[in-house]
Amino acid sequence: MRIWQHLKYLKRPPWRTLVVFIAIFGLTGLGYYLWSPGKTVRDGRHDLRSNGIWLQHGWLGDDLWFKRNQKDKALFRDDQRMQNLADLLTDHGVKYLFPHLCPCNPGGAIAPVDPVQTERFLDHFANFQVIPWVGGVLDIQCFPTSPLWRANFVASVVNLLQSHPRLAGVQINIEPMPTGNADFLLLLDDIRQAMPVGKILSVAAYPPPTLWHPVPAVHWEEKYFRQVARRVDQLAPMMYDTAIRLPKCYQHLMSSWTTDIVEWSEGTQVLFGIPVYSDTGVEYHYPNVENLHNALLGIHAGLSKLSNYRFLPTNYAGVAMYCAWEMDQQEWDYFEREFEKKEKEPEL
């Protein structure tokens, strides 16, 4: 009798099962449609006019870099182009500039600059904090396990800052950098001890772990994040390359990361690194998901949880856009509309 009942059940038409599946997918889709993990904020409350942006190598790089990479040096040596960039960034509340000076060589020396051009650049950007971005790929150009490599790297950083005192500091970016790497902490300690007084030690940091992107090499556990934060003056977490394919899921993650990073930063200044680039054909980045729009919606939501209209976290400085060379006018217009603080109209 039991066997017959099971056979009878198996012979039932499949429409009932199909209806169940349709209902599940329909409810899931409706839930996603109604979900609002991001937040629109257009009154400028989150813009402190102290944002950051990553710049191209050519602004400071030496002639050999142009030859190796077949770049047009004239594009980066024209005074009017430099002034136009300075005016653009000033208009959009950018304060911190991270010009690329990577990679270092395997011996530890950071990429060389053109000394004359560096001073000309600093002339045009005297009202900014210029913090060159130095480092490279772990175990290819960067070997923090080696005391000799660390000593050479630190000496090279110090030489750059002493040769160009108007540079505000350096930003360390070694990728990947697995959570818990004690040698990286030693490197930061060495740099901090050797740097001229008053210079900024910044780090292109990694965001907290997430189930959305289970890749330990590019995420820092809370304990390690705090250990790095105690050693530096500024953190610019790279909040992208998550491989997420759904925009609202990325917005949710940005909101969550915003609150965690502010808390884990131990009072160290934070600039949220946001994606403004279009790497296509790669599995770690989908431009229709990781973009200025979704990043700002998530950050607005996270900051709104941490503050009210009048009070933002004291260590929050703004956002840092990666990168300047892929920002177009449409994206600048969006940034102005959806993030920037508007000047009040003069009273008549």
Stockholm file with secondary structure:
# STOCKHOLM 1.0

chainA/1-348         MRIWQHLKYLKRPPWRTLVVFIAIFGLTGLGYYLWSPGKTVRDGRHDLRSNGIWLQHGWLGDDLWFKRNQKDKALFRDDQRMQNLADLLTDHGVKYLFPHLCPCNPGGAIAPVDPVQTERFLDHFANFQVIPWVGGVLDIQCFPTSPLWRANFVASVVNLLQSHPRLAGVQINIEPMPTGNADFLLLLDDIRQAMPVGKILSVAAYPPPTLWHPVPAVHWEEKYFRQVARRVDQLAPMMYDTAIRLPKCYQHLMSSWTTDIVEWSEGTQVLFGIPVYSDTGVEYHYPNVENLHNALLGIHAGLSKLSNYRFLPTNYAGVAMYCAWEMDQQEWDYFEREFEKKEKEPEL
#=GR chainA/1-348 SS CHHHHHHHHHTSCTHHHHHHHHHHHHHHHHHHHHCCCCCCCCSCTTCCSCEEEEECGGGTBCHHHHHHHTCCTHHHHCHHHHHHHHHHHHHTTEEEEEEBCCCCCTTSCCCCBCHHHHHHHHHHTTTSEECCEEEEEBTTTBCTTCHHHHHHHHHHHHHHHHHSTTCCEEEEEEESCCTTCHHHHHHHHHHHHHSCTTCEEEECCCCCCCTTSCCGGGCCCHHHHHHHHTTCSEECCBCCCCCCCCHHHHHHHHHHHHHHHHHHTTTCEEEEEEECCCCCSCSSCCTTTSSHHHHHHHHHHHHHHHCCSSCCCTTEEEEEEECGGGCCHHHHHHHHHHTCCCCCCCCC
#=GC SS_cons         CHHHHHHHHHTSCTHHHHHHHHHHHHHHHHHHHHCCCCCCCCSCTTCCSCEEEEECGGGTBCHHHHHHHTCCTHHHHCHHHHHHHHHHHHHTTEEEEEEBCCCCCTTSCCCCBCHHHHHHHHHHTTTSEECCEEEEEBTTTBCTTCHHHHHHHHHHHHHHHHHSTTCCEEEEEEESCCTTCHHHHHHHHHHHHHSCTTCEEEECCCCCCCTTSCCGGGCCCHHHHHHHHTTCSEECCBCCCCCCCCHHHHHHHHHHHHHHHHHHTTTCEEEEEEECCCCCSCSSCCTTTSSHHHHHHHHHHHHHHHCCSSCCCTTEEEEEEECGGGCCHHHHHHHHHHTCCCCCCCCC
//
